[in-house]
Amino acid sequence: LGDSRIVGMKQTINKDNITYIAESGMGYNWLVDTARGELDTLLNENPNQVVVLALGANGLGASNYITYYDKADIINMSFGGYEQSDFEYQAIEAANKENIISIASAGNDNTYEEYYPSAFDNTISIASIDSNFNKSDFSNYGSTITFTAPGTDILSINGTMSGTSMTTPHAASAVAILKSYNKNITLDNTIELLKRCAIDLGSYGQDDYYGYGCINFKGKEFYDG
């Protein structure tokens, strides 16, 4: 994905007009301290840059991210649980009102039970499929699933890994491409565009295992605006 730079435990990956900032276990404040100068410089030089924030098991912290990174465009959330949190919902909704798109992993317990934050109506919930476009045996399912993406045996910097945490970066990258054409695209419009491009799997239309299908941009063309 182009040039890669590491500052402490914060990794920034740049490709074209898209910047990914990944948290790696050190917590929000440390991430912001190390990312602050570099990201400000980047955005001052190119205000059209699309910024993706990847949050891990340390928790959402989205209200803090939104407070400082009101110029972020996408939040990638590879974590969750089965207890609903008003704080999480409100933080994500605050982001949504700024057209910051929140994407969340559906969970890895092969259960219909609602998993948060992905079950919130203001997120894009991503379940997992394998290389044969079948539901991954671990992937959660249910009416809150929006799309699927590859999540079984995915090559990563930590070796081959499986889980819905592997699916959300696929989705975040797809949304980042859309944002690179129109930074003000809303959540509803984003979902609609992803639906038009998705590979329909399972029952026709949305279903509990695949949502609206597998995110797919192969052969698709987009235009500014």
GUZA-148871 format. One line per 3 residues: their letters; for each residue z, y, x of C-alpha. Coordinates in nm, 2 decimals, padded with zeros to 4 digits, m for minus. Each point is the difference from the previous one (the first is absolute). Layout:
! GUZA-148871
A> Z:Y:X ~ ... $
This chain:
! GUZA-148871
LGD> 00.00:00.00:00.00 ~ m00.10:00.25:00.27 ~ 00.25:00.16:00.23 $
SRI> 00.36:m00.12:m00.02 ~ 00.30:00.19:00.14 ~ 00.37:m00.11:00.00 $
VGM> 00.29:00.25:00.02 ~ 00.32:m00.21:00.01 ~ 00.00:m00.22:m00.31 $
KQT> m00.25:00.22:m00.19 ~ m00.36:m00.10:00.02 ~ m00.29:00.22:m00.10 $
INK> m00.34:m00.15:m00.05 ~ m00.30:00.24:m00.05 ~ m00.34:m00.08:m00.13 $
DNI> m00.24:00.27:m00.12 ~ 00.20:00.22:m00.24 ~ 00.28:m00.25:m00.06 $
TYI> 00.34:m00.01:00.18 ~ 00.25:m00.29:m00.05 ~ 00.36:00.05:00.09 $
AES> 00.21:m00.32:m00.01 ~ 00.38:m00.02:00.00 ~ 00.13:m00.28:00.22 $
GMG> 00.37:m00.04:m00.08 ~ 00.15:00.32:00.15 ~ 00.05:00.18:m00.33 $
YNW> m00.15:00.31:m00.16 ~ 00.16:00.28:00.21 ~ m00.10:m00.15:00.33 $
LVD> m00.35:m00.05:m00.12 ~ m00.03:00.36:m00.12 ~ 00.14:00.13:00.33 $
TAR> m00.26:m00.19:00.20 ~ m00.29:00.06:m00.24 ~ 00.06:00.36:m00.08 $
GEL> m00.17:00.18:00.29 ~ m00.30:m00.24:00.02 ~ m00.07:00.00:m00.37 $
DTL> 00.03:00.38:m00.04 ~ m00.24:00.05:00.29 ~ m00.24:m00.26:m00.15 $
LNE> 00.00:00.17:m00.35 ~ m00.03:00.35:00.14 ~ m00.31:m00.11:00.19 $
NPN> m00.14:m00.19:m00.30 ~ 00.15:00.09:m00.34 ~ m00.22:m00.26:m00.17 $
QVV> 00.17:m00.29:00.18 ~ 00.13:m00.28:m00.22 ~ 00.36:m00.11:00.08 $
VLA> 00.13:m00.34:m00.09 ~ 00.38:m00.06:00.04 ~ 00.10:m00.36:00.03 $
LGA> 00.36:m00.08:m00.10 ~ 00.17:m00.32:00.08 ~ 00.32:m00.18:m00.08 $
NGL> 00.22:00.30:00.08 ~ m00.06:00.12:m00.35 ~ m00.20:00.25:m00.18 $
GAS> 00.13:00.33:00.13 ~ m00.29:00.15:m00.19 ~ 00.18:00.31:m00.12 $
NYI> 00.05:00.10:00.37 ~ m00.36:m00.08:00.09 ~ m00.12:00.20:m00.29 $
TYY> 00.23:00.29:00.09 ~ m00.14:00.02:00.35 ~ m00.34:m00.17:m00.03 $
DKA> m00.12:00.18:m00.31 ~ m00.34:m00.02:00.18 ~ 00.01:m00.38:00.00 $
DII> m00.26:m00.18:m00.22 ~ 00.11:m00.36:m00.03 ~ 00.33:m00.19:00.02 $
NMS> m00.03:m00.37:00.09 ~ 00.31:m00.19:m00.10 ~ 00.05:m00.36:00.13 $
FGG> 00.34:m00.06:m00.14 ~ 00.18:m00.04:m00.33 ~ 00.25:m00.18:m00.22 $
YEQ> 00.08:m00.11:m00.35 ~ 00.23:00.29:m00.09 ~ m00.15:00.31:m00.15 $
SDF> 00.10:00.33:00.17 ~ m00.03:00.33:m00.18 ~ 00.00:00.17:00.35 $
EYQ> m00.30:m00.20:00.11 ~ m00.19:00.07:m00.32 ~ 00.08:00.38:00.01 $
AIE> m00.10:00.02:00.37 ~ m00.33:m00.18:m00.07 ~ m00.06:00.21:m00.30 $
AAN> 00.06:00.32:00.20 ~ m00.27:m00.13:00.24 ~ m00.23:m00.09:m00.28 $
KEN> 00.02:00.35:m00.14 ~ m00.13:00.12:00.34 ~ m00.29:m00.25:m00.02 $
IIS> 00.17:m00.21:00.27 ~ m00.10:m00.36:m00.08 ~ 00.28:m00.26:00.03 $
IAS> m00.10:m00.36:00.07 ~ 00.25:m00.28:m00.01 ~ 00.02:m00.38:00.08 $
AGN> 00.04:m00.23:m00.30 ~ 00.26:m00.23:00.17 ~ 00.00:m00.35:00.15 $
DNT> 00.20:m00.22:m00.23 ~ m00.27:m00.14:m00.23 ~ 00.18:00.14:m00.30 $
YEE> m00.09:00.20:m00.32 ~ 00.31:00.20:00.04 ~ m00.07:00.37:00.04 $
YYP> 00.03:00.12:00.36 ~ 00.07:00.36:00.09 ~ m00.14:00.24:00.10 $
SAF> m00.33:m00.18:m00.07 ~ 00.08:m00.05:m00.37 ~ 00.03:00.37:m00.06 $
DNT> m00.29:00.15:m00.20 ~ m00.05:00.27:00.26 ~ m00.09:m00.24:00.29 $
ISI> m00.29:m00.22:00.08 ~ 00.14:m00.35:00.02 ~ m00.18:m00.24:00.24 $
ASI> 00.03:m00.38:m00.03 ~ m00.14:m00.25:00.26 ~ m00.30:m00.23:00.01 $
DSN> m00.11:m00.25:00.27 ~ m00.33:m00.03:00.17 ~ m00.14:m00.19:m00.29 $
FNK> 00.08:00.28:m00.24 ~ 00.28:m00.20:m00.16 ~ 00.35:00.12:m00.07 $
SDF> 00.22:m00.04:00.30 ~ 00.27:m00.26:m00.08 ~ 00.28:00.25:00.08 $
SNY> m00.14:00.30:m00.18 ~ 00.19:00.14:m00.30 ~ m00.20:00.05:m00.32 $
GST> 00.02:00.17:m00.34 ~ m00.12:00.28:m00.22 ~ 00.09:00.27:00.26 $
ITF> m00.25:m00.13:00.27 ~ m00.28:00.25:00.05 ~ m00.22:m00.16:00.26 $
TAP> 00.00:m00.27:00.27 ~ m00.09:00.00:00.36 ~ 00.01:m00.26:00.29 $
GTD> 00.35:m00.10:00.09 ~ m00.01:m00.36:00.13 ~ m00.03:m00.07:00.37 $
ILS> m00.08:00.36:00.10 ~ m00.03:00.08:00.37 ~ 00.25:00.27:00.10 $
ING> 00.16:00.14:00.32 ~ 00.28:m00.25:m00.07 ~ m00.24:m00.30:m00.02 $
TMS> m00.12:m00.16:m00.32 ~ 00.20:00.11:m00.30 ~ 00.00:m00.06:m00.38 $
GTS> 00.15:00.21:m00.28 ~ m00.07:00.28:m00.24 ~ 00.10:00.24:00.29 $
MTT> m00.33:m00.10:00.14 ~ m00.19:00.10:m00.31 ~ 00.12:00.36:m00.04 $
PHA> m00.17:00.12:00.32 ~ m00.33:m00.12:m00.13 ~ 00.06:00.20:m00.32 $
ASA> 00.13:00.31:00.19 ~ m00.31:m00.01:00.22 ~ m00.23:m00.01:m00.31 $
VAI> 00.18:00.29:m00.16 ~ m00.01:00.19:00.32 ~ m00.38:m00.03:00.00 $
LKS> 00.00:00.15:m00.35 ~ 00.23:00.27:00.10 ~ m00.23:00.08:00.30 $
YNK> m00.26:00.11:m00.26 ~ 00.24:00.17:m00.25 ~ 00.36:00.07:00.12 $
NIT> 00.09:00.11:m00.35 ~ m00.09:m00.33:m00.18 ~ 00.27:m00.10:m00.25 $
LDN> 00.17:m00.34:m00.03 ~ m00.19:m00.08:m00.33 ~ m00.34:00.10:00.15 $
TIE> 00.08:m00.21:00.32 ~ 00.08:m00.31:m00.21 ~ m00.32:00.06:m00.21 $
LLK> m00.22:00.01:00.32 ~ 00.17:m00.30:00.15 ~ m00.06:m00.19:m00.33 $
RCA> m00.37:00.08:00.01 ~ m00.03:m00.14:00.35 ~ 00.24:m00.30:m00.03 $
IDL> m00.10:m00.36:00.00 ~ 00.12:m00.13:m00.34 ~ 00.20:m00.32:00.05 $
GSY> 00.17:m00.23:m00.25 ~ m00.03:00.10:m00.37 ~ m00.25:00.27:m00.08 $
GQD> 00.15:00.35:00.05 ~ 00.37:00.04:00.09 ~ 00.21:m00.31:00.02 $
DYY> 00.35:m00.09:00.12 ~ m00.11:m00.17:00.33 ~ m00.27:00.24:00.13 $
GYG> 00.04:00.32:m00.19 ~ m00.34:00.16:m00.02 ~ m00.12:m00.22:00.29 $
CIN> m00.04:00.02:00.38 ~ m00.05:00.35:00.15 ~ m00.35:00.01:00.15 $
FKG> m00.22:00.28:00.13 ~ m00.28:m00.22:00.15 ~ m00.34:00.16:m00.07 $
KEF> 00.16:00.30:m00.18 ~ m00.08:00.36:00.07 ~ 00.21:00.30:m00.07 $
YDG> m00.07:00.37:00.00 ~ 00.21:00.31:00.05 ~ 00.18:00.14:m00.30 $
